[in-house]
Amino acid sequence: MKKLLIGNEAVARGLYEGGIKVVSSYPGTPSTEITEFLSKYDDIHSEWAPNEKVAAEVAFGASLAGARSVCAMKHVGLNVAADPLFTLSYTGVTGGLVICVADDPAMHSSQNEQDSRHYAIAAKVPMLEPADSEECYRFAKDAFELSEKFDTPVLLRMCTRIAHSQSVVDTGERKEAPVKPYVKNGEKYIMMPAFAKKRHPIVEARTEAITEFAESCPYNKIEWGGKDIGIITSGSCYQYVKEALGDTVSVLKLGIVNPLPRKLILDFASKVRRVIVIEELDGIIETHCRTLGIEAEGKSLFTPIGEYSQKTVSEIILGKSPEKPTLNESVPARPPMMCAGCPHRGMFYALSKNKITVLGDIGCYTLGAQAPLCALDSTLCMGASVSGLHGFNLVDGGKSRTACVIGDSTFMHSGMTGLVNISYNATNSTVIILDNSITGMTGHQQNPTTGYNIKGDPAAKVDLEALCHAIGINHVRVVDPYNIEECEKAVLEETEIAEPSVIISRRPCVLLKYVKTQSPVTVDNGKCRGCRKCMTLGCPAISFKNKKAVIDHTLCVGCDVCKQLCHFGAIESEERK
Ligand SMILES: Cc1ncc(C[n+]2csc(CCOP(=O)(O)OP(=O)(O)O)c2C)c(N)n1
């Protein structure tokens, strides 16, 4: 049946039809919807794991038990799952195992721009890269076969443009893949040195076999056009090349980006005058061409930074802008900002006002770094706020008032172990868990602290207070971030004491459906002195006109935080007017 699908939905459909039995993932833009779409199928098991390493290991266990399994993550998630990945390459699989990884060139929603293809090379596993939704569907479906045929996990590389763009997919029916019977096989699955040494040559031989497969497989294809320029490309860049250059050039489109074919590339290169590799991020295909002795051009023309477009390709190859219309460049920028009524804001105000040095983490609350709050001093990767704070305090030795902030999902992901270290190695660190009862940043996924699973069914709920106590923290207190005085008091007291402490700043995300908002607040123009105190919150509902504060009723949710700041009683709740 023909359907218009975004790349991630097409991947989910392909995996479903390919016989998936288990998917375990951790959310991360632009990969999240793969698992969200899979969770709609009731005949497979789907789950959010606390982090990508756990997810990959769940997929491994399910594969070991004979089922086709999947985990999906964003590019930085693969750093977290790298440990199982590298040895999974040695063990191989029983049931087919597919790891979907989504890169984010241009960092639309990421902290770096790493190129996941390096992982495929380093871990010596095959990587497929689709260029539209139809390929997302087909590659995902075939990936299980490939995984079982070559006894390897298979990486399916997505990128933001392919994951979130729509194109037509001709879907089919699910083909059940019976669970293979479990057979104990220590030499294959117990990777201690004696056995692992025997597996390594198998991995090398497998790479040779897949390279041979890549020479003539249907995923790599040549489209002949003008022979003056031969373009070698893959993924989204293929679309830019076709749109910008049509058949004025010949194109070798690679669908397997690791291992790369040799004969196919040499043959293609021998038939064109000039070889240009167009690949976003790093010059991986270009380097491969050069090791084959081909004088390929690539990064001398195209930047390793950010995304390309048909405009980039046209301007660099043809020296002119494309004839087809491009997006109007003057689309207004819409930078992310903390929502009106965001429960993180009150705590950030308290931290900023009291000039606390705050190690930050990754989530909606990273936006606390923006003016006017400017409440953060660092953001590195998930979990790093907690471990980093301990390191900072080891050196700072109490000279500054310090704390760290971490969301509930991020705390479950990789903050807990940092807290164990704080407790065990004893620094007077204050960890603030911003518990908004959801994984907010990636679009409201459940996590182990929310009490619901991926399907929205009730599930075991981690008791954060009890967990922190069990880790050895004696000072654990809960505050309401809509109460500024309470937040300030907690921050000042807990950063003062001579032992580790945890503040749980708890209030559900205001965008959750079950959260009841209050009537908006209004400024009494007579009382407003134009002091701009309310503006220091950075609430998007508050602006300034004619030297007075104005509150946008379409945005205000009546959290009352600004009201607490106004010394002149100029901000009033609607019903009290
Ligand atoms: C290793 C890794 N995995 C996934 C992500 C994507 N990601 C960014 S923040 C975040 C979780 C945010 O949830 P939470 O900590 O609860 O904070 P909130 O956004 O709700 O404030 C995720 C999954 C990431 N940046 N890095």
The ligand as an ORCA input file, in Angstrom:
! r2SCAN-3c Opt
* xyz 1 1
  C      23.455     10.313     25.085
  C      22.262     11.135     24.754
  N      21.087     10.507     24.584
  C      19.973     11.229     24.288
  C      20.046     12.584     24.180
  C      18.792     13.376     23.819
  N      18.279     14.057     25.000
  C      18.613     15.317     25.262
  S      17.989     15.810     26.714
  C      17.215     14.374     26.990
  C      16.401     14.084     28.216
  C      15.753     15.239     28.805
  O      14.850     14.839     29.794
  P      14.991     15.284     31.284
  O      16.347     15.012     31.803
  O      13.889     14.674     32.044
  O      14.837     16.865     31.212
  P      13.658     17.759     30.596
  O      13.937     17.962     29.150
  O      12.364     17.054     30.854
  O      13.744     19.044     31.332
  C      17.460     13.518     25.950
  C      16.875     12.197     25.870
  C      21.302     13.192     24.358
  N      21.473     14.494     24.237
  N      22.381     12.446     24.653
*
